[in-house]
């Protein structure tokens, strides 16, 4: 079976690229790997780089030997690029499936004109299958885009190679609170900075933020926090995947107080290492984090709640260790990359067959 994956490559930054990397890795480990070709559709880089990659993706979709195309889709430009790729696939009779990742897809749909909405409905309606990350997105594509329920499949993101949690936390090791993501308001960075200001009475805690500088005013807030609390707050900048994973391995807990998400890979990656998260009940997060059991869910934008729950985990090592074990067990039970790959491979097979 020959599969053409169109979207980011596994080497690029971001959660969607992490999913691609996991699918590639699991395919290599398979006893009968498919012929999986990954094509960059032009979502990252300078304008000339993006245009060149997009043109190459259209050319590849029109010429490559393939049995099915798997299109990784988010909102805005990602949708329009994949819609064009899908049109090329349709002209040559190549079936395609959609893997919907975007956290803000409902908001994107609300901005569309009636004509643009019809184009998106046709794009989704002609797909052999639509993969979504959780139940909220299944309802969206069924109710808003008219995709038949039998063609919509909830496949949770997954990661491989988990590591048992470190419990109890080694004495003298810094209690690192880590945020991995874009430096913008949507990831809740301003609220996290304000919450950490209130934790000066937790002397062995450190806040590390890592991710691309997306909004100038938020980056300024981060830089001011670093200057105000040297040794307590650190900004690591935009990191390659390997360096980000190294930071995650040494984290005490993950903070991701986002205002919108799909099913973030970083939370699953943290749980696979026994690192509990303080995050928000957005997207399909409640299908992953059970508040009070394997992490905490706090309302988006609520600095008081965020501070309170960070303090609980930083100040209660037994509580943190119990949640670390529960987070790891959650990953083992349903968020392993092997399950993700098996579910998606079955869809490839059905579409190609």
C-alpha positions, -999 to +999 in steps of 0.1 A: +000+000+000+013+034-010+003+064+012+009+100+004+009+122+036+005+159+029+011+185+056+041+192+077+071+168+079+080+150+111+111+171+115+092+204+116+080+221+149+045+219+162+020+194+174+008+184+139+044+176+129+047+156+161+018+134+149+035+129+115+067+120+132+050+094+154+032+079+124+065+077+105+082+060+134+054+035+140+053+027+103+091+019+103+085-004+133+056-022+117+061-058+105+046-048+072+052-011+067+033+008+040+051+029+014+046+062+033+057+093+015+056+126+035+052+158+015+056+193+029+026+214+019+042+248+026+029+258+060+062+270+074+091+292+063+095+324+043+069+333+016+091+319-013+098+287+007+061+282+014+051+289-022+077+265-035+067+237-011+030+241-019+037+239-056+058+208-051+029+192-031+005+199-059+029+184-084+034+153-062-003+148-056-008+148-094+020+125-103+031+103-074+022+066-073-002+063-044-033+044-033-045+070-008-036+106+003-038+115+040-042+153+043-033+170+076-056+199+080-058+229+103-077+262+098-071+292+075-043+286+050-039+249+058-075+243+047-071+261+014-039+244+006-053+209+013-085+218-006-063+224-037-044+192-031-077+173-027-089+188-060-058+174-077-063+140-061-100+140-072-091+147-108-069+116-110-093+094-089-070+092-059-090+088-027-081+112+002-088+113+039-087+143+062-069+144+095-083+175+113-060+190+139-069+227+142-080+239+177-099+269+164-117+252+135-152+263+146-141+299+148-125+296+113-158+283+098-177+312+113-156+336+094-164+321+060-187+335+034-215+312+022-196+304-010-164+296+009-183+274+033-198+254+005-162+248-008-151+235+026-182+213+029-175+198-005-138+192+006-149+173+037-179+157+020-157+140-007-132+126+018-130+089+022-127+094+059-123+122+084-101+117+115-108+140+144-090+142+178-120+140+201-158+141+204-162+179+201-146+178+167-167+148+156-198+168+164-185+198+145-178+179+112-210+160+114-233+189+124-216+218+107-200+203+076-225+175+070-200+146+069-219+113+074-213+099+109-199+066+096-170+084+079-160+103+110-135+086+133-122+097+166-085+088+168-067+102+198-032+115+194-005+092+207+032+091+216+056+062+219+084+053+242+070+065+275+092+065+306+079+055+341+074+085+364+101+097+387+086+092+422+095+105+446+111+135+430+149+134+438+159+157+466+177+189+453+162+186+418+145+218+406+108+217+405+105+229+369+071+242+357+073+239+319+053+255+291+060+243+256+041+262+229+038+295+211+044+327+231+010+341+226-022+349+246-039+318+231-016+295+250-023+314+283+012+327+287+002+360+303-019+342+329+009+318+336+034+346+342+010+363+366+003+331+384+040+324+388+046+358+403+024+347+432+045+316+439+076+335+452+070+316+485+079+283+467+117+288+466+126+256+447+103+263+417+114+274+383+093+284+353+107+276+318+089+287+287+099+274+253+084+280+219+083+304+190+077+341+196+042+345+181+029+378+196+053+407+203+035+420+234+035+385+250+072+381+242+078+414+259+060+402+290+081+370+290+113+390+287+103+413+315+095+383+338+130+369+330+146+402+340+125+405+371+131+370+383+165+358+371+171+322+379+134+317+385+120+324+351+137+314+319+128+317+282+144+290+261+131+303+227+121+282+198+136+248+201+140+218+177+120+187+188+149+169+204+158+199+226+122+204+236+120+167+245+151+171+267+134+199+286+103+179+291+122+149+305+133+171+334+100+188+341+082+185+374+049+195+359+035+209+327+015+241+325-007+247+294-035+272+303-047+275+267-078+292+254-082+267+225-066+233+217-074+201+198-057+173+217-022+187+224+006+163+218+027+180+245+003+170+272+003+134+260+041+134+258+043+147+294+019+120+306+039+094+289+068+104+312+047+106+343+044+144+343+011+158+354-004+189+337-023+219+348-043+228+318-078+239+306-109+220+296-108+231+259-111+210+228-108+173+237-087+179+268-113+164+291-109+131+272-073+130+284-071+148+317-094+139+346-091+169+369-079+159+404-068+124+393-041+127+367-038+165+365-059+196+369-082+214+346-087+251+353-109+277+335-092+295+307-080+330+319-085+322+356-053+333+372-065+325+407-074+289+399-042+285+379-021+298+409-040+276+433-035+243+414+002+250+406+007+256+443-010+223+452+013+203+429+045+222+438+038+221+475+024+186+478+050+160+467+028+130+476-001+145+455+022+152+426+037+117+427+002+101+428-009+122+398+024+114+380+016+077+383-020+082+372-009+103+342+015+075+331-013+050+335-036+071+313-010+072+286-006+035+287-043+028+286-052+048+255-027+073+241+001+052+228+013+059+192+009+022+183-029+025+188-030+058+168-010+042+139-031+010+139-064+030+137-052+053+109-036+025+090-069+007+090-085+038+074-058+039+048-065+003+040-102+008+037-098+038+015-073+022-008-092-010-010 
